[in-house]
Structure formats: structure tokens, C-alpha cells
Amino acid sequence: MGWAEVGFGTVLGFALSEAKEFLRRKRRVKAQWQALQAEVAVCGEYSQIFLQDEIRAPSYRVPTLCYGTALPQLLTDAGIEYADVRALTLFYAQADSFNRGLDQAELARNDPNRLEVEYQRCRLKAEKLVPSEDAGASFYKNAMDVLSVKVK
């Protein structure tokens, strides 16, 4: 076997290894986008339930696990644009704020006046987390617009 064959074999092995890693990364990135999309949808559903049921201090919180784990990996693997990161960050900042508001409502359970104040604040936060056609009024819409393009 000559140097040409050895060189060709080395290059072929390297190319196959890189192709395998490229496909693995592509699948991982798609799965992370899908996980974020599902999580944003669940946040929207819980927020809608909160607005409809009018329970002052529900025991549930909106999930943010995928944001904390998938987004940092996507920043490394997918090269996300500023506007996309901004839309997702605004949505999740609102989700965290809503969860903190629910915690405050829970702490105010024995004080009806304070509970009502916390509930009204939570309503304002939840309204930004539900589907709406008004992009300026809905962090949900902006986040889902980003995610629907990324999941394709």
C-alpha cells in the first residue's frame, strides 16, 4: 500500500468522522429547539389556565428547565441571532417574573388584600405569556415565531 492510499484512507476516515459528528450535532440542535418550543407552549397553556380559572395562588409554576439547559447549548452549537435570543430571553424573563409573582401570592394567602394585589400583578404578567396576535403585547408570540422557524 502506497502513501497515496494511506493518505486517501486517512482523509476518508476523517471526513466520515466529521460527517457523523455534524449529523449528531444537527439532531441535537433540532431536539433542543423542539424542547424549547414545547416548553413555551406549556407556559402559554398554564398562563391561559391561570387567567381563566382565577385561582389566586395556584400550586403550579410555568416550566423553565429547557431554557436553562438548551439555550446555552444552542448558543454554542447553532449560532443564534441577536433578535432570536432577545425574543426568547424576554419570554423567559416574563415567565420567571410570573413564577416569582405566584410565589408572592402563595406567601400572601392569609392576607386577602395583599393576595389580591399579588394576583392582579400575576394577571398582568400572565397576559404576556399567552398566545396573542399582537406582537407588542405577547412575548409568547414573539418566542413562538422564532421557534417555529427553527424547528422546521
GIMOUR-V483340 format. One record per pair of residues at least 12 apart in sequence whose C-alpha atoms are under 6 Angstrom apart, sorted by the first residue. I is the first residue (numbers start at 0). GAP is how many residues later the second one is. D is the distance in Angstrom with one decimal. If there is no record, write none. Layout:
BEGIN
i=I gap=GAP d=D
i=I gap=GAP d=D
END
This chain:
BEGIN
i=31 gap=38 d=5.5
i=32 gap=118 d=5.9
i=33 gap=117 d=6.0
i=35 gap=30 d=5.8
i=36 gap=110 d=5.8
i=42 gap=19 d=5.1
i=43 gap=85 d=5.3
i=43 gap=86 d=4.5
i=46 gap=79 d=5.2
i=47 gap=82 d=6.0
i=55 gap=63 d=5.5
i=56 gap=48 d=5.3
i=56 gap=49 d=5.2
i=60 gap=38 d=5.6
i=83 gap=62 d=6.0
i=86 gap=55 d=5.8
i=86 gap=56 d=5.3
i=87 gap=55 d=5.2
i=90 gap=48 d=4.9
i=97 gap=24 d=5.9
i=97 gap=27 d=5.6
i=100 gap=21 d=5.6
i=104 gap=13 d=5.2
END
